[in-house]
Amino acid sequence: MDERSALRSIAASLPAAGDDAAVIDGLAVTTDMLHERSDFPQGTTRYTAGWRAVGASLSDLAAMGAEATCAVAVYAAPAFEQADINDFVHGAREVCALVDAEYVGGDLDEHTEFTTATTAVGRVDDPIFRDGAEPGDAVCVTGELGRTAAGLRRFEAGDTTAGNELFRFPPRVAAGRALRGHASAMMDSSDGLARSLHQLAEASDCGFAVEWDRLPVHPAVEAVAKSESDRRELVAHVGEDFELVFTTPDPEAALDAVAATGISATVVGDVTASGVTADGDHLPDRGFTHGG
């Protein structure tokens, strides 16, 4: 059973599960686990790891349109080094401060591999789910795509300074809040744009038609892409960008609402009756998968 099949089986028996975060009586809660071998390339600092791990959970709150309140983390490693722990906490605190939340601690444990599990808590009375997209809506994304893919290439090339910088993404909590009342469906792009579109299509029983030339691409991608096909792979399939992918019946109002938070959003295509395509060709359901 792969990750998505396991998640479907869990969601079938837990009604509150299945979206980026669970929302119960206005309380939004989400949890994530990251491992050194699968999530942190060699050269990732503990500061970046703290930022990125907690930021991933904050991004889940953003995808529900929630206000972020606080986060905690489990820090597990073969040995406890004071400098490493301090750096991890520093990164976690700074990414929380970026979205007006507070990092409030967690737990320590010994483990054979550096591993962190994070939980973020927020508030939202009118969450945005994945199942509200309808044919005729526009599909949009915040920010730019391919940031993590470019970071991975930088790590591979030994440029750890650039790699760490690209890995410290800004969670789109303010944009998520701004999209309440505008977005009909939403999730974050942690699994990549292509996989996110397939997940939204499954949840909303619809399709998507996007255009390659409309996708907003992070400037760092251009410096590492080896060809046009490689560029598309980095932008659509690598994942872990943590931008918001959303649909809306009124794109002008939605984009204005996001712009008021200081970032951009871009219309990249339309919601259709079925299928997921890019420039009319099938867009494969391929992206980031834990354990895949």
Secondary structure, 3 states (H helix, E strand, C coil): CCHHHHHHHHHHHCCCCCCCCEEECCEEEEEEEEEHHHHCCCCCCHHHHHHHHHHHHHHHHHHCCCEEEEEEEEEEECCCCHHHHHHHHHHHHHHHHHCCCEEEEEEEEECCCCEEEEEEEEECCCCCCCCCCCCCCEEEEECCECHHHHHHHHHHCCCHHHHHHHHCCCCCHHHHHHCCCCCCEEEECCCCHHHHHHHHHHHHCCEEEECHHHCCECHHHHHHCCCHHHHHHHHHCCCCCCCEEEEECCHHHHHHHHHCCCCCEEEEEEEECCCEEECCEECCCCCCCCCC
